[in-house]
Amino acid sequence: MMVRGIQAALEAIDPQGSWEVVAVLLAAVLQLAITALIVRAASGLLRRILRRDLVPIPSSSIFVNIVRVALWAIGACAVAATCFGVDVSGAIAALGVGGIAVSLGFKDTISNIIGGVMVSVMGLIVPGDHIRVGTSEGVVEDVTWRQTTVRALDGRLMHVPNAIMNTAALEKLGPATAVTVAIEVPFDQVGSLDQVATRIEAAVSTAVGRRMAPGAKTAVSFSELGQTGARGTVTFRVIAAEQVAAARDEAVRAIGGVVSAT
């Protein structure tokens, strides 16, 4: 219908010309442009909806990408059918016959897509979660087609395949700004643990004070007696996740000075 309309308009301008091919191309370009506008509008609308707290689906880009691919596929089918006379149903049937071969060739890609959808729909992870998968630990930034993007606490950007996220042991950790440092006070200082704890808290607070979150405090707790001394942890919170590594280093240096001098 669109092709005939464009062709009629062109023939009205120049009755002597042959406008059939030009009309087909113009109609195809016009439909693709309309599809692009629809995809852009739908993607923006979906992103805004997913960012709302009342929506149970996380704001991972995989959902936006699925909608974009679906809309582009519909647009491409419409262009093929209306502009070039392609039997779309026949093409889909042909793809169905070769679906097994395609699935075998893209087995890893398909498993990653399914894994990304599963962990997102089930709410296992959402952007902002602090997680550990195997030896990888960090804050989830996004879930895409093939991988989950995780920002390590030292600033490194890691890409974990979604298939691993869906099958490996996934551990959700506390806030990424929480810092825990293991300590061990030698037995010759065990009799004065309260004093040691107070001095460690003061030393750590002084060393990492500029990095600590407003209102956060340093806490020392002992949990057991080891072979060489009393074991425990020092905990505090920093302003941002990217400061964890530097804050932990400064805390360890401060703790070492207190323990060796006590």
Secondary structure, DSSP 8 states (H G I E B T S, - for coil): -HHHHHHHHHHHH-TTS--HHHHHHHHHHHHHHHHHHHHHHHHHHHHHHHTSTT-SS---HHHHHHHHHHHHHHHHHHHHHHHH---HHHHHHHHHHTHHHHHHHTHHHHHHHHHHHHHHHTTS--TT-EEEETTEEEEEEEE-SSEEEEE-TTS-EEEEEHHHHHHS-EEE-S-TTEEEEEEEEEGGGGGGHHHHHHHHHHHHHHHHTTTB-TT---EEEEEEE-SSEEEEEEEEEBSSGGGHHHHHHHHHHHHHHHHHH-
